[in-house]
């Protein structure tokens, strides 16, 4: 009968049957008592599990209350990139680190198959968008993505054991081969929630600096690179000694000595992402912890110019306020305006404390993640709180100093492709006598036109060093003159005070003499009166 039935009649009957089943389900839900419905669903679920022979495992993209991205999800995504290219019909594309090829991954709600030791596995990429009851241009809740793994129950032990470990290993290796370093910056906390919002924004990190091009003495570079490589291989060692797998570096020195370039060179050597943390946009210690939780392993967390980022002790503001209060020359309206401004500044300013930052560096929360390097930079080492930079927090202090002759040779090779020149000896002598930053040296070595030759660039550098030396001598002379002027002024003030004091002493002596004379005259007057009185009596 089915063979004689037309295709249109067949689909008509199918649709009628589906419609009837839907009506039965609606009537069942509306008219059957809830206890009976629950009992039916319970037995129905048991029956379905008996009949349905497959097991499903879900791998969500985010885990935990603070929505930390799952490493397992990322490894699965990397593993499936190869499978997706071969089997999936809906793909997402991203460029690889050479920017000349594409990385293809499964699009949302797509499925691919895999085989492992004779077992067939189905992977599906799912996305749930929670219902939004309010009218809005954007969803109220973020999309939730996850991978679903489906396999026959007879392969449970194989899949949950060897296969998932296989996926992890291959996914890690694929991620390393396809990895592009990223440079992150923290977003304002009010932008952390809502449609596709994140705590960190990033761009591809493409800084070309390496230790080979870094202007520094070879021995010092060797010491730093050895320390970094030892750290990268220290997972078991750090676990054995009971410390979080992290290391702190403090880069200090004058502006232009290559602190930021050093960070880029470390990132390129270690193949780590860089998180540039702007403390002034972090409201409090809780937000600081959330930012730390949301960073990945194999990363560098950087706080540049730590001495300028926050007044962590509050001493400068208190001193400034005390000075104004001691002056006492503000009228009432000025005081009211200043109070309002201080209140507004208090609301807007960061409440990150020194204690919160220390806990971020090496407290309990610092262990949330592994293989991290924390780097502080500063131009003024003496401004930092000793508790912030002690060993154990900033494990290695690296002084980025003025350009030495060894550093100059690196720059000459980088910029001019010179390893020797007859002007090198003169430059070596001058660099020993004059402080000039590697940034200034590099600027003079860089050819500004096609007509400039290596020798003209070297002579330009010699001229710049001479000018820097003259400027330093002028500054030193001015400082000496100022110091001499201060000493002279202090001496004059001291002489003036001594003169004034001598005058006061002389005046005091005169007053004392006058007082004594007056007392003597008064005594003599009393004696004469007594004599006269005695004479009259006798």
Buried (B, 14 or more C-beta within 10 A) or exposed (E): EEEEEEEEEEEEEEEEEEEEEEEEEEEEEEEEEEEEEEEEEEEEEEEEEEEEEEBEEEBBBBBEEEBBBBBBBBBBBBBBBBBBBEBBEEBBEEEEBEEEEEBBBBBBEBBBEBEBEEBEBBBBBBEEEEEEEEEEEEBEEBEBBBBBBBBEEEBEEBBBEEBBEBBBEBBBEBBEEBBBBBBBBBBEBEEBEEEEEBBBEBEEBEBEBEBEBBBBBEEBBEEBBEBBEEBBEBEEEBEEEEBBBBBBBBBBBBEBBBBBBBBBBBBBBBEBBBBBBBBEBBBEBEBBBBBBBBBBEBBBBBBBBBBEBBBBEEEEBEEEEEEBEEEEEEEEEEEEEEEEEEEEEEEEBBBBBBEBBBBBBBBEBBEBBBBBBBBBBBBEEEEBBEEBBEEEBBBBBBEBBBBBBBBBBBBBBBBBEBEEBEBBEBBBEBBEEBBBBBBBBBBBBBBEEEEEEBEEBBBBBBEBBEEBBEEBEEEEEEEEEEEEEEEEEEEEEEEEEEEEEEEEEEEEEEEEEEEEEEEEEEEEEEEEEEEEEEEEEE
